């Protein structure tokens, strides 16, 4: 079983470049970081963790692409990814450039984990309609795929429009880096995965076996081979029995959550997880 890690990288936590280097030295497969541009202090949306108050790290996250670029410069093997990037809040042309540049500079190690977002106030600050965020994210990804794969890319949609354009660099990975979508199981989620993504990163990983047939069916309906699908339980609790269960489902990688904390707290947890390798 391959094991990756994820941490809310903040100005108060262990330096992410140092963490990526330490994780690579211990044999971890991947290093993911989440994204929040800001958290409006008037937030009324309930915390996704179920806590009365949103954990402190949500308001202090570093920019994911700058952070992963720093991690890439001090590592050579470990995969680096967004877990997740909020594409409905981003300019697709700029984001396509950032993804391609990071994939190039990391030697083809970038994984593009994306999601639709939960924080209504944050999303509204970007001028995005919360009710249509899935449609907006979908169209922006389709536009990015054009920019990554075509010498002269053009796109005409409801939310994204640009005339035939040159956009380099192109990603090292062809036709583009793996796209994994994070979020809860359901017909809408599986339709998105089947149309334009390469896999699913369910938070926690509970109940996967019950919904796998639905996800595979969605892939088949789009004419895609379900065997190519990647499923990576994300932020899961480490448990050898759970790992065996995942392997029985054909899952070969899990991502464990590292606390958003200083080095003296993070390193013991990293060493504890390294024993599972």
DRENFIBA-91502 format. One record per residue (C-alpha): z negated, x negated, y. Coordinates in Angstrom, 1 decimal. Example, Ala and Ser with C-alpha at 12.3 -4.5 7.8 and 13.67 -1.06 7.14 Angstrom:
2
{dovo {-7.8, -12.3, -4.5}}
{dovo {-7.1, -13.7, -1.1}}
***
This chain:
277
{dovo {0.0, 0.0, 0.0}}
{dovo {1.0, -1.4, 3.4}}
{dovo {-1.6, -0.9, 6.1}}
{dovo {-1.0, -0.8, 9.9}}
{dovo {-3.4, -0.3, 12.7}}
{dovo {-3.5, 1.6, 16.0}}
{dovo {-5.7, 1.3, 19.0}}
{dovo {-6.0, 2.9, 22.4}}
{dovo {-5.2, -0.2, 24.5}}
{dovo {-7.1, -0.1, 27.7}}
{dovo {-8.4, -2.4, 30.5}}
{dovo {-11.8, -2.3, 28.8}}
{dovo {-10.7, -3.0, 25.2}}
{dovo {-9.8, -6.1, 23.3}}
{dovo {-6.6, -7.8, 24.6}}
{dovo {-3.7, -6.1, 22.6}}
{dovo {-1.7, -9.3, 22.3}}
{dovo {-4.7, -11.1, 20.8}}
{dovo {-5.3, -8.1, 18.5}}
{dovo {-1.7, -8.1, 17.3}}
{dovo {-1.9, -11.8, 16.6}}
{dovo {-5.1, -11.4, 14.6}}
{dovo {-3.7, -8.4, 12.7}}
{dovo {-0.6, -10.3, 11.8}}
{dovo {-2.6, -13.3, 10.5}}
{dovo {-4.6, -11.0, 8.2}}
{dovo {-1.4, -9.4, 6.8}}
{dovo {-1.3, -6.0, 8.5}}
{dovo {2.1, -4.4, 8.4}}
{dovo {2.3, -2.8, 11.8}}
{dovo {0.6, -2.3, 15.2}}
{dovo {1.0, 1.0, 17.1}}
{dovo {-0.3, 2.1, 20.5}}
{dovo {-0.3, 5.5, 22.2}}
{dovo {0.8, 6.5, 25.7}}
{dovo {-0.7, 8.5, 28.5}}
{dovo {0.6, 7.9, 32.0}}
{dovo {-2.4, 9.5, 33.5}}
{dovo {-5.0, 12.2, 32.9}}
{dovo {-5.3, 14.8, 35.7}}
{dovo {-9.0, 15.1, 36.6}}
{dovo {-8.6, 18.9, 36.8}}
{dovo {-7.5, 18.9, 33.1}}
{dovo {-8.0, 22.4, 31.6}}
{dovo {-6.2, 21.7, 28.3}}
{dovo {-8.7, 21.3, 25.4}}
{dovo {-9.1, 17.8, 24.0}}
{dovo {-7.0, 17.3, 20.9}}
{dovo {-10.0, 15.6, 19.3}}
{dovo {-12.1, 18.8, 19.5}}
{dovo {-14.7, 17.1, 21.7}}
{dovo {-16.0, 18.9, 24.8}}
{dovo {-15.0, 15.9, 26.8}}
{dovo {-11.9, 13.8, 26.4}}
{dovo {-12.8, 10.3, 25.3}}
{dovo {-12.8, 7.7, 28.0}}
{dovo {-9.9, 5.7, 26.6}}
{dovo {-7.4, 8.5, 27.3}}
{dovo {-7.6, 7.9, 31.0}}
{dovo {-7.3, 4.1, 30.8}}
{dovo {-4.3, 3.5, 28.5}}
{dovo {-2.0, 0.6, 29.3}}
{dovo {1.8, 1.0, 29.5}}
{dovo {3.1, 0.9, 25.9}}
{dovo {6.2, -1.1, 26.5}}
{dovo {4.6, -3.8, 28.6}}
{dovo {1.8, -4.0, 26.1}}
{dovo {4.0, -4.2, 23.1}}
{dovo {6.2, -6.8, 24.8}}
{dovo {3.1, -9.0, 25.2}}
{dovo {2.2, -8.4, 21.6}}
{dovo {5.7, -9.4, 20.5}}
{dovo {5.6, -12.7, 22.3}}
{dovo {2.6, -14.0, 20.2}}
{dovo {3.7, -12.6, 16.8}}
{dovo {6.7, -13.1, 14.6}}
{dovo {6.4, -10.7, 11.6}}
{dovo {4.2, -7.6, 12.4}}
{dovo {6.1, -4.5, 13.3}}
{dovo {5.2, -3.1, 16.8}}
{dovo {5.5, 0.6, 17.7}}
{dovo {4.6, 3.4, 20.0}}
{dovo {2.3, 5.9, 18.4}}
{dovo {3.3, 8.0, 20.2}}
{dovo {5.7, 7.8, 23.2}}
{dovo {5.8, 11.0, 25.3}}
{dovo {9.6, 11.2, 25.8}}
{dovo {9.5, 14.6, 27.4}}
{dovo {7.7, 12.9, 30.3}}
{dovo {10.2, 10.0, 30.6}}
{dovo {13.6, 9.2, 32.1}}
{dovo {15.9, 8.8, 29.0}}
{dovo {18.1, 6.1, 30.5}}
{dovo {15.2, 3.9, 31.5}}
{dovo {13.4, 4.5, 28.2}}
{dovo {16.6, 3.7, 26.2}}
{dovo {16.7, 0.4, 28.1}}
{dovo {13.1, -0.4, 27.4}}
{dovo {13.4, 0.4, 23.7}}
{dovo {16.5, -1.7, 23.3}}
{dovo {15.1, -4.6, 25.3}}
{dovo {11.8, -4.6, 23.2}}
{dovo {13.7, -4.4, 20.0}}
{dovo {15.9, -7.3, 21.0}}
{dovo {13.0, -9.5, 22.3}}
{dovo {10.9, -8.8, 19.2}}
{dovo {13.7, -9.6, 16.8}}
{dovo {14.2, -6.1, 15.5}}
{dovo {10.5, -5.2, 14.9}}
{dovo {10.2, -2.1, 17.1}}
{dovo {9.4, 1.4, 15.7}}
{dovo {9.9, 4.3, 18.1}}
{dovo {7.1, 6.7, 17.4}}
{dovo {7.5, 9.8, 19.6}}
{dovo {5.8, 13.1, 20.2}}
{dovo {6.0, 16.2, 22.4}}
{dovo {2.6, 16.0, 24.2}}
{dovo {-0.5, 18.3, 24.3}}
{dovo {-1.8, 17.9, 27.9}}
{dovo {-0.3, 20.6, 30.0}}
{dovo {-1.5, 19.1, 33.3}}
{dovo {-0.2, 15.6, 32.5}}
{dovo {3.2, 17.1, 31.5}}
{dovo {3.4, 19.3, 34.6}}
{dovo {2.9, 16.2, 36.8}}
{dovo {6.2, 14.8, 35.5}}
{dovo {8.0, 18.0, 36.4}}
{dovo {8.4, 19.0, 32.7}}
{dovo {8.1, 22.6, 31.5}}
{dovo {5.4, 22.5, 28.8}}
{dovo {7.0, 25.5, 27.0}}
{dovo {10.3, 23.6, 26.7}}
{dovo {9.0, 20.1, 26.0}}
{dovo {10.3, 20.0, 22.5}}
{dovo {13.8, 20.9, 23.6}}
{dovo {13.6, 18.4, 26.4}}
{dovo {12.4, 15.6, 24.1}}
{dovo {15.1, 16.4, 21.6}}
{dovo {17.9, 16.2, 24.1}}
{dovo {16.5, 13.0, 25.6}}
{dovo {16.4, 11.3, 22.2}}
{dovo {20.0, 12.4, 21.5}}
{dovo {21.1, 10.9, 24.8}}
{dovo {19.2, 7.7, 24.0}}
{dovo {21.0, 7.4, 20.7}}
{dovo {24.3, 7.6, 22.5}}
{dovo {23.3, 4.8, 24.8}}
{dovo {22.1, 2.6, 21.9}}
{dovo {25.1, 3.1, 19.7}}
{dovo {28.2, 3.4, 21.9}}
{dovo {29.8, 0.9, 24.2}}
{dovo {30.7, 3.6, 26.7}}
{dovo {28.2, 6.4, 26.4}}
{dovo {28.3, 9.8, 28.0}}
{dovo {26.1, 12.8, 27.6}}
{dovo {26.3, 16.4, 28.9}}
{dovo {23.4, 18.6, 28.1}}
{dovo {21.0, 21.1, 29.7}}
{dovo {18.4, 18.4, 30.6}}
{dovo {20.3, 15.1, 30.5}}
{dovo {23.7, 14.4, 32.1}}
{dovo {25.4, 11.1, 32.7}}
{dovo {29.1, 10.1, 32.8}}
{dovo {30.6, 7.4, 30.7}}
{dovo {28.4, 4.3, 31.2}}
{dovo {27.8, 0.8, 30.0}}
{dovo {24.2, 0.2, 28.9}}
{dovo {23.1, -3.1, 27.3}}
{dovo {21.3, -4.6, 25.5}}
{dovo {21.8, -2.7, 22.3}}
{dovo {19.0, -2.7, 19.8}}
{dovo {19.0, -5.3, 17.1}}
{dovo {18.3, -2.6, 14.5}}
{dovo {21.4, -0.5, 13.8}}
{dovo {22.3, 2.1, 14.9}}
{dovo {18.8, 2.1, 16.5}}
{dovo {15.1, 1.5, 15.7}}
{dovo {13.4, 3.9, 13.4}}
{dovo {12.3, 7.2, 15.1}}
{dovo {9.1, 8.7, 13.7}}
{dovo {7.8, 12.0, 15.1}}
{dovo {4.1, 12.7, 15.3}}
{dovo {2.6, 16.1, 15.2}}
{dovo {1.4, 19.0, 13.0}}
{dovo {3.5, 20.3, 10.1}}
{dovo {5.7, 23.3, 10.6}}
{dovo {9.3, 24.6, 10.6}}
{dovo {9.9, 23.4, 14.2}}
{dovo {8.5, 19.9, 13.5}}
{dovo {10.5, 19.5, 10.3}}
{dovo {13.7, 20.8, 12.0}}
{dovo {13.4, 18.0, 14.6}}
{dovo {12.7, 15.4, 12.0}}
{dovo {15.7, 16.4, 10.0}}
{dovo {18.1, 16.5, 12.9}}
{dovo {17.5, 13.2, 14.7}}
{dovo {14.5, 11.2, 13.3}}
{dovo {13.7, 9.0, 10.3}}
{dovo {10.2, 10.1, 9.5}}
{dovo {7.0, 11.8, 10.2}}
{dovo {3.6, 10.4, 11.3}}
{dovo {1.1, 13.1, 10.6}}
{dovo {-2.3, 12.6, 12.2}}
{dovo {-5.0, 12.1, 9.5}}
{dovo {-2.6, 12.9, 6.7}}
{dovo {-4.4, 15.9, 5.3}}
{dovo {-2.4, 18.5, 3.4}}
{dovo {0.7, 16.5, 3.1}}
{dovo {1.5, 17.4, -0.5}}
{dovo {1.6, 21.1, 0.4}}
{dovo {4.3, 20.7, 3.0}}
{dovo {6.4, 18.0, 1.6}}
{dovo {8.8, 20.5, -0.2}}
{dovo {9.4, 22.2, 3.2}}
{dovo {10.2, 18.9, 4.9}}
{dovo {12.5, 17.8, 2.1}}
{dovo {14.3, 21.1, 2.2}}
{dovo {14.8, 20.8, 5.9}}
{dovo {16.4, 17.3, 5.3}}
{dovo {18.7, 18.7, 2.7}}
{dovo {19.8, 21.6, 4.9}}
{dovo {20.9, 19.0, 7.4}}
{dovo {22.8, 17.1, 4.8}}
{dovo {20.4, 14.2, 4.7}}
{dovo {18.9, 12.5, 1.7}}
{dovo {15.1, 13.3, 1.5}}
{dovo {14.6, 9.9, -0.2}}
{dovo {15.3, 8.2, 3.1}}
{dovo {12.4, 9.9, 4.8}}
{dovo {9.4, 7.9, 5.9}}
{dovo {6.0, 9.5, 6.0}}
{dovo {3.2, 7.4, 7.4}}
{dovo {-0.3, 9.0, 7.7}}
{dovo {-1.6, 8.0, 11.1}}
{dovo {-5.1, 7.4, 12.2}}
{dovo {-6.4, 8.0, 8.7}}
{dovo {-9.8, 7.2, 7.3}}
{dovo {-9.6, 4.3, 4.8}}
{dovo {-10.4, 5.2, 1.3}}
{dovo {-9.0, 3.6, -1.9}}
{dovo {-8.8, 7.0, -3.6}}
{dovo {-6.8, 8.4, -0.7}}
{dovo {-4.4, 5.4, -0.9}}
{dovo {-3.7, 6.1, -4.5}}
{dovo {-3.1, 9.8, -3.7}}
{dovo {-0.6, 8.8, -1.0}}
{dovo {1.2, 6.4, -3.4}}
{dovo {1.5, 9.3, -5.9}}
{dovo {3.5, 11.1, -3.2}}
{dovo {5.8, 8.2, -2.6}}
{dovo {4.0, 7.1, 0.6}}
{dovo {3.9, 3.3, 1.0}}
{dovo {2.2, 2.8, 4.4}}
{dovo {-0.8, 4.2, 6.3}}
{dovo {-2.0, 3.4, 9.8}}
{dovo {-5.8, 3.1, 10.4}}
{dovo {-7.5, 3.6, 13.7}}
{dovo {-9.3, 0.7, 15.4}}
{dovo {-11.9, 1.6, 18.0}}
{dovo {-10.9, 1.2, 21.6}}
{dovo {-13.5, -1.4, 22.3}}
{dovo {-14.2, -5.1, 23.2}}
{dovo {-13.4, -7.9, 20.8}}
{dovo {-16.9, -8.1, 19.4}}
{dovo {-16.6, -4.5, 18.2}}
{dovo {-13.0, -4.6, 17.1}}
{dovo {-12.9, -7.8, 15.0}}
{dovo {-15.6, -6.7, 12.5}}
{dovo {-13.7, -3.5, 11.9}}
{dovo {-10.4, -5.4, 11.6}}
{dovo {-11.9, -7.7, 9.0}}
{dovo {-13.3, -4.7, 7.1}}
{dovo {-9.9, -3.1, 7.0}}
{dovo {-8.3, -6.4, 6.0}}
{dovo {-10.3, -6.3, 2.8}}
{dovo {-8.3, -3.3, 1.7}}
{dovo {-5.2, -5.4, 1.7}}
***
